[in-house]
Amino acid sequence: MTMLTKIRNQSALLIGTIGVAMLLFILGGDFLRNSGRFFGTADNVVGIINGQEITYQDFERMVQNELLQLYGTDAVDEETRKNVRDRVWAKLLNELVMFKEFNKLGLSVSAEELLYQIKSDNPSPILAQYFIDPKTGQPLPQFTNPQTGRLDGEKILAAVQNMINNPEGEKSWVQIEQAIKLDRYNTKYNTLIKKGLYATNKEAEIDYFDKNNKYTFDYVLKFYADIKDEEIQYSESDLKKYYNEHKHEPFFQQEQETRKIEYVVFKVEPTVNDVKKIEEEISALKDAFANAENDSLFVYENSDNPNSIYWVKEGMLPADVDSLIFNNEKGFVAGPYEDGGYFKLAKKIDEQMKSDSVKARHILVKIQNGDTAKAQNLIDSLKTLIQKKNADFAELAQEFSEDFGSAQDGGDLGWFTEGQMVKPFNDACFNADPGDLVTVTTQFGIHLIEVLEKTAPHKQALVAFVERKIEPSKETYDKVYKDASAFSINNPTAGAFKTAGNELGIRVADNIKLGDKQIPGIPMSGEIVRWAFKAEKGTVSEPFEVEGAFIVALLSEIKPEGTLPLETDVVKQYVTQQVIKQKKAEKIKSELQGIASLEDAASKLGKKVETIEDITFASYTLPALGSELKVIGTACGIPLNKISEPVDDNKGVYVLKTTDFKEAQPAPNYYTNKFQLEKILQNRVEYEVFTVLEDLANVKDYRGRFY
């Protein structure tokens, strides 16, 4: 029962277990069968896959169907909805991209193959994860073959059959079954590609010598940083020339359209009058709090944190408050005092000698279909077995407890402090003595608890707190909003925004992508992202309300998909840096004209001759210099004791001379190198193949316009 509960609870989260690119999708060809083509206007399209437009209405219908299948009519939060939207999008990707590939190759997964994936002693990894202890990585004992110590396929099959026979479990099993099939399709597809990737014997031999031939060289280096940028002169034509020669390179290619905004923050902070008013309001409650007969009700009705009644030990409260609470009688009220962004009143309700930590273990039986009596009878039977039959608590917990997390540890919860558990469970543990067996009902079910140990008791006070958060008043919010609105209205152009904004402090957020849920540094900023992709360049926004502030933004740059233009800020900066670097290299090379030796070069540059020993052609870095691949290639390619031409690399300009070469002895064979080369190729398949297919399908994800 425990395992089936775990499977039911986790099946909705199964997406994350399958892989980065290949998420859960509906098998077969009928996912779109009843929908036809998805047509809509550009403003109504959430995405395009292989030329197929998916409208917002159709996508939302799929999302609602998925929510209904997974959660029934239960309410779900926004994070859950986001996960389900990602899930539906993944289904569409696989239906419209991957399935075409599977079908072209005639791939299939038979019923017999699926059964083998379940009942084999080496079951599908999708299924096996539910029968593995996440803490140890070992199979759970109740599903293990005692002779082999491995998972027992027949036991897993029995658990699955039990789940299928449960109406609630059957729905979850469908999700898992589809995931197992996906894993098989994916494995077969990737295996076909991997089998076509290989390294030749000659490539393996070359790889061996590249990794084992060793070179020693002397060099002279002048760093680019030795020349100040201000000493370099360049023109706009220099920048254009470099850009035109290099714009095909990856740096200049924008795979996805992005936005850049500049923004001003108008913080909403409590004023002196706001703070004073809050303090006065809570002070006015002090006498009534002291005289209150029902402290829980008073706290509930008057505190921003309505459940603030708990035991504290000496030293837990601010020093002056701590002294007042522990040196006064019950009913004493301390405060108001400021603590953690709140004004607080603290009332002493009781004082006892109490332990502050308990070690316990438990067995949880959930109440199914409202049948409390059935759950209580099982708990009573287990308690009798322990008390009268000397049954082992840990073994019973492993077999019967429906708290999977602790059941595998014999129900052990370890040490926990006062208030860490839900209140009924907490009180049952802290009011019992070591060795006691107690039962208690919580929202999770009925618990049989054994208290194992308690820390030594010491004086603690039960304190009720009335708390008022120190926050801006409505008047303060309104004033800051008016200030932000006035800034937006009075500075409607980019020039005016920057002039006025400089006095307030302009911040920048770059490379914002459609679909980003949050801009770094701006909490709750999804609305700003959507605005940035609807507005025109140079537009100044109305105030956006975010956590603790209002933001007015300027859409300062649009970086289109494709080759970034030179005028783009990031491109202009990069090209300028590279041109300066080129000019510095030319200057250094001119200083090296006519050199006859490395010593001559060192003299002209004001440097000294250095040595690097035993590099290989396969080296990626040089000691203390980092990645200098041109230098490595030159050192491994020039004749011994010949001075190279100047080499401009990442750090500066080098002149070098290879002084020693140690040729590796030929190996009997090059199987290891061949295996390594093929492994490198094959390891790229699972991610890169899907990425290529996605590119070929010209996938456009516009969900960020709507969510």
Number of C-alpha atoms within 10 A of each C-alpha: 14 19 20 20 15 16 23 20 13 14 19 18 14 16 22 12 14 16 12 11 16 21 22 26 24 19 16 10 12 10 15 12 8 7 9 7 12 18 13 15 9 11 11 16 23 24 22 18 20 16 13 14 20 22 21 20 14 17 20 14 12 18 20 16 14 17 19 12 14 16 12 11 9 8 9 11 7 9 9 14 15 13 14 21 21 16 20 23 23 19 20 22 22 23 21 20 19 20 20 13 15 15 12 8 11 8 15 14 13 10 10 8 12 17 12 16 23 24 19 15 19 14 21 19 14 19 18 17 15 18 20 18 16 13 9 8 10 14 20 19 18 16 20 21 16 11 7 9 13 16 25 22 21 16 17 24 18 14 15 21 14 14 22 17 10 13 9 12 20 17 16 21 20 13 20 22 16 16 25 23 24 22 20 19 19 16 12 16 17 17 14 11 13 18 10 8 14 16 15 11 14 11 14 21 17 13 18 21 18 16 15 18 18 19 22 19 21 19 22 23 23 22 16 22 11 9 15 10 14 7 9 14 11 11 10 8 9 15 19 16 13 15 22 10 9 13 17 13 10 10 12 18 15 14 13 15 16 18 20 21 24 20 22 25 21 20 16 21 16 16 14 9 12 18 17 12 14 19 21 13 12 20 16 12 15 19 10 10 23 18 12 14 11 9 20 15 13 18 21 16 12 16 19 15 15 17 14 17 21 14 21 20 19 15 11 10 14 12 10 11 19 18 14 16 25 19 10 12 13 17 20 18 24 21 19 22 17 16 13 8 11 19 23 23 25 28 24 23 19 14 18 13 12 20 19 20 20 23 19 21 24 26 31 27 24 22 17 10 6 9 10 15 10 14 18 21 11 15 21 14 11 19 23 13 15 15 13 8 10 10 14 12 22 20 15 19 26 22 16 20 26 24 23 21 17 20 24 23 17 21 28 21 15 14 14 16 14 19 16 10 12 12 12 12 19 17 14 17 29 21 13 16 16 16 12 13 19 18 20 17 18 13 9 13 18 22 24 24 25 24 21 18 16 20 13 11 12 12 15 19 22 18 23 26 29 29 24 21 18 21 18 19 18 11 10 17 19 13 13 18 21 13 15 23 19 13 21 22 15 12 17 16 14 16 11 15 25 18 12 15 19 12 9 12 11 17 14 13 17 17 16 22 19 21 17 16 18 16 17 11 10 15 14 14 19 20 17 24 21 19 15 27 20 10 14 14 17 18 17 25 20 18 24 21 18 18 12 14 19 22 22 23 28 27 22 21 19 22 20 15 12 13 16 22 16 18 9 13 15 16 17 17 12 17 21 20 14 15 21 22 22 17 19 25 23 15 15 23 19 11 13 20 12 9 15 10 15 20 15 17 25 20 15 14 16 11 14 15 16 13 13 13 16 14 22 21 20 18 15 12 14 15 9 6 9 11 16 17 17 13 23 20 14 18 25 21 13 15 14 16 13 12 20 20 15 20 17 24 17 16 16 19 22 22 25 27 23 24 17 15 18 12 11 13 9 11 10 6 12 17 14 11 19 20 13 14 18 18 15 12 13 18 11 11 16 20 14 12 14 18 13 11 15 20 14 12 17 13 17 17 17 19 18 18 20 14 14
